[in-house]
Amino acid sequence: MSVAIIAGTAIYDIPGTSLKEEIIETPYGRALVYRVQGDFEDFIFLARHGIKHNTPPHKVNYRANIKALEILGVKRVLAANAVGSINKDIPPLGLALVTDFLDFTSNRENTFFDGGESGVKHVDMSITYCPMLRKRLLALAPNFDIALYPKAIYVSANGPRLESPAEIRMYAQLGGDVVGMTGIPEATLARELGLCYAAVAFSVNWAAGIKETIRFVADSARFDQIKANILALFIETLKTTSDADCYDS
């Protein structure tokens, strides 16, 4: 069975590997994926925004992406999300394991079950992020020099604009730890199809209003090392788990 890594802002390849482009036709449109060549040939890499970062978050075809992974036989998926930090325990360049979400997106195709041939189905989101993959990520993180904040609520904003200070204060009052633009509906669509999905958020800035101005840290040398560490952690996690371990197997 294949496994997949989904990445977004600032992660457009897997260092040390070669990628072969492949177009997957789905009922929701085409999805562009990359097959990792060599030792990791059962790995699928998917860049949400494209490797040239030319698709904004509100126009990503999330349904086509997730359906393509199912068509390819993927069961386990690890995702990386660039975020702004709300929780001061997750500073810029910090990493957090996503365990729940708040959805503030709008006008996105956010379900496979929208009537017609697909029917209507109300999928339980009590456990959106695979406990087995989360546990393994936490256990392996120190091996890759990653201090992983163990429990973060991801706020999914619509974008592409950044949030206002008042919005961030509201998200904080609701329990949000980090804010991004791509985590939902990606995670919920994966849940609808029974994929074992887990996500790590990596902070590239303080959210609006926490500091006087927003400053991004994605161009730092340390950030480049963190990206490499995240991908190495993802690869080892996927190599040392099995589909049979997944909560929805």
C-alpha positions as CSV (number, residue, x, y, z in Angstrom):
1,M,0.0,0.0,0.0
2,S,1.1,3.6,-0.7
3,V,1.5,6.3,1.9
4,A,1.4,10.1,1.4
5,I,3.0,13.3,2.6
6,I,1.0,16.5,2.0
7,A,2.9,19.8,2.4
8,G,2.2,23.4,1.7
9,T,3.9,26.7,2.2
10,A,7.8,26.4,2.0
11,I,7.8,22.6,1.5
12,Y,7.8,21.8,-2.2
13,D,9.9,18.6,-2.4
14,I,11.6,15.9,-0.3
15,P,15.3,16.6,-0.1
16,G,17.5,13.7,-1.3
17,T,14.9,12.2,-3.5
18,S,13.7,12.5,-7.0
19,L,10.0,13.0,-7.8
20,K,8.0,11.8,-10.8
21,E,5.0,13.9,-11.7
22,E,1.7,12.1,-12.2
23,I,-1.8,13.4,-13.0
24,I,-4.7,11.6,-11.3
25,E,-8.2,11.9,-12.8
26,T,-10.9,12.1,-10.1
27,P,-14.7,12.8,-10.2
28,Y,-13.7,16.2,-8.7
29,G,-11.1,17.2,-11.2
30,R,-7.4,16.5,-11.8
31,A,-4.9,16.2,-9.0
32,L,-1.2,16.5,-9.4
33,V,0.9,14.2,-7.3
34,Y,4.5,13.1,-7.3
35,R,5.8,9.6,-6.8
36,V,9.0,9.4,-4.9
37,Q,11.6,7.4,-6.8
38,G,14.2,5.1,-5.4
39,D,14.1,3.7,-1.8
40,F,10.7,5.3,-1.1
41,E,8.8,4.4,-4.2
42,D,5.6,3.6,-2.3
43,F,5.6,7.3,-1.1
44,I,3.3,9.9,-2.7
45,F,4.1,13.6,-2.3
46,L,1.4,16.2,-2.8
47,A,2.1,19.9,-2.7
48,R,-1.2,21.7,-1.9
49,H,-0.3,25.0,-3.5
50,G,1.8,23.4,-6.3
51,I,5.6,23.3,-6.3
52,K,5.6,26.9,-7.6
53,H,3.1,28.0,-4.9
54,N,0.6,29.3,-7.5
55,T,-2.7,28.1,-5.9
56,P,-4.1,30.1,-3.0
57,P,-5.6,28.3,-0.1
58,H,-9.2,29.0,-0.9
59,K,-8.8,27.6,-4.4
60,V,-7.0,24.3,-3.6
61,N,-9.0,21.4,-4.9
62,Y,-9.1,19.5,-1.7
63,R,-11.6,17.0,-2.8
64,A,-9.6,16.0,-5.9
65,N,-6.4,15.8,-3.8
66,I,-7.8,13.5,-1.2
67,K,-9.8,11.4,-3.7
68,A,-6.6,11.0,-5.7
69,L,-4.8,9.5,-2.7
70,E,-7.6,7.1,-2.2
71,I,-7.5,6.1,-5.8
72,L,-3.8,5.4,-5.4
73,G,-4.4,3.1,-2.5
74,V,-3.1,5.4,0.2
75,K,-4.3,4.7,3.7
76,R,-1.8,6.7,5.9
77,V,-1.3,10.4,5.3
78,L,0.9,12.9,7.2
79,A,0.4,16.6,6.5
80,A,2.5,19.7,7.3
81,N,0.8,23.0,7.8
82,A,2.5,26.4,8.0
83,V,0.6,28.5,10.7
84,G,0.6,31.6,12.8
85,S,1.0,31.1,16.5
86,I,-1.8,32.0,19.0
87,N,-0.6,30.0,21.9
88,K,2.6,31.5,23.4
89,D,3.9,28.0,24.1
90,I,4.2,27.5,20.4
91,P,6.5,30.4,19.2
92,P,7.6,31.0,15.6
93,L,9.7,28.0,14.5
94,G,7.8,25.9,17.0
95,L,6.0,22.7,16.0
96,A,2.8,21.3,17.3
97,L,0.8,18.1,16.8
98,V,-2.7,18.9,15.6
99,T,-5.4,17.2,17.7
100,D,-8.6,19.1,16.9
101,F,-9.8,22.0,14.8
102,L,-12.1,25.0,14.5
103,D,-13.4,25.7,11.0
104,F,-13.9,29.3,9.9
105,T,-13.6,28.6,6.2
106,S,-16.4,29.5,3.7
107,N,-17.4,28.7,0.1
108,R,-15.2,25.6,-0.1
109,E,-16.3,22.2,-1.4
110,N,-16.0,20.5,1.9
111,T,-17.6,17.1,1.7
112,F,-17.9,14.1,-0.6
113,F,-21.4,13.5,0.6
114,D,-23.3,16.4,-1.0
115,G,-26.3,14.4,-2.3
116,G,-27.0,12.9,-5.7
117,E,-24.9,9.8,-6.5
118,S,-22.7,10.4,-3.5
119,G,-25.7,10.4,-1.1
120,V,-25.9,12.0,2.3
121,K,-23.7,10.8,5.2
122,H,-22.9,12.5,8.5
123,V,-19.3,11.5,9.4
124,D,-18.2,11.5,13.0
125,M,-15.4,14.0,13.6
126,S,-14.8,13.1,17.2
127,I,-11.4,11.6,16.1
128,T,-10.3,13.5,13.0
129,Y,-6.6,12.9,13.5
130,C,-5.3,9.4,13.7
131,P,-4.3,8.5,17.3
132,M,-1.8,5.9,16.1
133,L,0.0,8.2,13.8
134,R,-0.1,11.0,16.4
135,K,1.4,8.7,19.0
136,R,4.2,7.6,16.7
137,L,5.0,11.1,15.7
138,L,5.4,12.1,19.3
139,A,7.6,9.1,20.1
140,L,9.9,9.7,17.2
141,A,10.1,13.5,17.2
142,P,13.1,13.7,19.7
143,N,15.2,11.5,17.3
144,F,14.9,14.3,14.7
145,D,15.7,17.2,17.1
146,I,12.0,18.2,17.1
147,A,10.2,19.4,20.3
148,L,6.6,18.7,19.3
149,Y,3.9,20.5,21.3
150,P,1.6,17.5,22.0
151,K,-1.9,18.9,21.7
152,A,-2.9,21.8,19.5
153,I,-6.2,23.1,18.2
154,Y,-5.9,24.3,14.6
155,V,-8.1,27.2,13.5
156,S,-8.7,27.1,9.8
157,A,-9.3,30.5,8.4
158,N,-10.3,31.1,4.8
159,G,-7.5,33.3,3.5
160,P,-5.7,34.4,1.5
161,R,-5.7,37.5,3.7
162,L,-4.2,37.2,7.2
163,E,-6.5,37.5,10.2
164,S,-7.3,40.6,12.1
165,P,-6.2,41.1,15.8
166,A,-9.9,40.9,16.8
167,E,-10.3,37.6,15.0
168,I,-7.2,36.2,16.7
169,R,-8.5,37.3,20.1
170,M,-11.8,35.4,19.4
171,Y,-9.9,32.3,18.2
172,A,-7.9,32.4,21.4
173,Q,-11.0,32.6,23.6
174,L,-12.4,29.6,21.7
175,G,-9.3,27.6,22.5
176,G,-7.3,27.9,19.3
177,D,-3.6,27.4,19.4
178,V,-2.5,28.0,15.8
179,V,-4.2,29.5,12.8
180,G,-3.8,28.4,9.1
181,M,-5.7,28.3,5.9
182,T,-5.4,24.7,4.5
183,G,-6.0,22.3,7.4
184,I,-9.7,22.2,6.7
185,P,-11.4,20.7,4.7
186,E,-8.3,18.6,4.0
187,A,-8.5,16.7,7.3
188,T,-12.2,16.3,7.3
189,L,-12.3,15.0,3.7
190,A,-9.6,12.4,4.6
191,R,-11.8,11.4,7.6
192,E,-14.8,11.0,5.3
193,L,-12.8,8.5,3.1
194,G,-11.5,6.6,6.1
195,L,-7.8,7.7,5.6
196,C,-5.5,7.7,8.6
197,Y,-4.5,11.3,8.7
198,A,-2.3,13.3,11.1
199,A,-0.9,16.8,10.9
200,V,2.0,18.8,12.3
201,A,1.7,22.6,12.4
202,F,4.9,24.6,12.1
203,S,4.8,28.2,13.1
204,V,6.2,30.9,10.7
205,N,4.9,34.0,12.6
206,W,3.0,35.2,15.6
207,A,-0.7,35.7,14.8
208,A,-2.0,39.3,14.4
209,G,-2.1,41.4,17.5
210,I,0.2,39.2,19.6
211,K,3.2,41.4,18.6
212,E,3.1,44.9,17.2
213,T,3.8,43.7,13.6
214,I,3.7,40.3,11.8
215,R,7.2,39.0,11.0
216,F,7.7,35.8,9.0
217,V,10.6,33.5,9.9
218,A,10.3,31.2,6.9
219,D,13.5,32.5,5.3
220,S,15.8,31.6,8.1
221,A,18.5,29.0,8.0
222,R,17.1,27.3,11.1
223,F,13.7,27.1,9.3
224,D,15.3,25.2,6.4
225,Q,16.7,22.6,8.9
226,I,13.3,22.3,10.6
227,K,11.7,21.6,7.2
228,A,14.2,18.8,6.6
229,N,13.6,17.4,10.1
230,I,9.9,17.4,9.6
231,L,10.2,15.4,6.4
232,A,12.6,13.0,7.9
233,L,10.2,12.5,10.9
234,F,7.3,11.9,8.5
235,I,9.3,9.3,6.4
236,E,10.3,7.4,9.5
237,T,6.8,7.5,10.9
238,L,5.3,6.1,7.7
239,K,8.0,3.5,7.4
240,T,7.5,2.2,11.0
241,T,3.7,2.0,11.0
242,S,1.3,-0.1,9.1
243,D,-2.2,0.3,7.7
244,A,-3.4,-2.4,10.1
245,D,-2.6,-0.1,13.0
246,C,-4.9,2.7,11.9
247,Y,-7.9,3.5,13.9
248,D,-10.3,3.2,11.0
249,S,-8.9,-0.1,9.7
